[in-house]
């Protein structure tokens, strides 16, 4: 369980490590030419902005759920994980063990594909908005008369651009081919749908609907690998199966609680991003931890 005493890590500071990249949530450090250190902070983004406050345990949830899925899905596609055990990290990282434990991974460096591999099993979010306007999602024709949150006849692959900042844009498969090439695009589509099906079928046995999610893939010497975060509340819509009811937005285990709060205060979705009240931080944290517990059957490891 999380509590108000759990420390919140918004920024990492490892002065003798080379910062390779800093995203909305993760900071990535270069260990050597072939290895990177991924560190999941407790930052939270909404409407494409990083908010002024994070929430307890977020980085640990993202890392631990990803580790669970990496192991669960490795028979379909290999991944970039080397180890998440800080005792196995290089000696130079040992002095940061307390900060890294539970929220970091040492990974193989990969050449990342410049697209987000999005898969949708249900009609929600930007897909629902596009369907209302055109009857399609990313160029894919859907049946007429569908309602918000309806289950799709079958999962669909709807890639998007990968924006360094700002909003990712949905693109058609043909547009993806222009960025990635046809052979790799078809391979990534096949892997995305296979991974989603296995994960979604499993999650349903735990009382969670995975409405949609996004994956990132890269190339290493060993071929295509699944990378970054996998099937977390940040990259997916997790809905409680026992309250699912099409025709409206759903209760969720993701950051919808934060989005709803920001809508209630009528934030104009431009800087400066507001801080979150403690009750919103704690309630969102509880949702993330509950998702981890339901999916894995375990308590979240302490940092």
Secondary structure by P-SEA (a helix, b strand, c coil): cccccbbbbccccccccccccccccbbbbbccccbbbbbbccccccccccccccccaaaaaaaaaaaaaaaacccccccccccccccccccccccccccccccbbbbcccccccccccccccccaaaaaaaaccccccccccccccccccccccbbbbbbbbccccbbbbbcaaaaaaaccaaaaaaaaaaaaaaaaaaaaaaaaaccccccbbbbbbbccccbbbcccccccccbbbbcccccccccccccccaaaaaaaaaaacccccccbbbbcaaaaaaaaaaaaaaaaaacccccccc
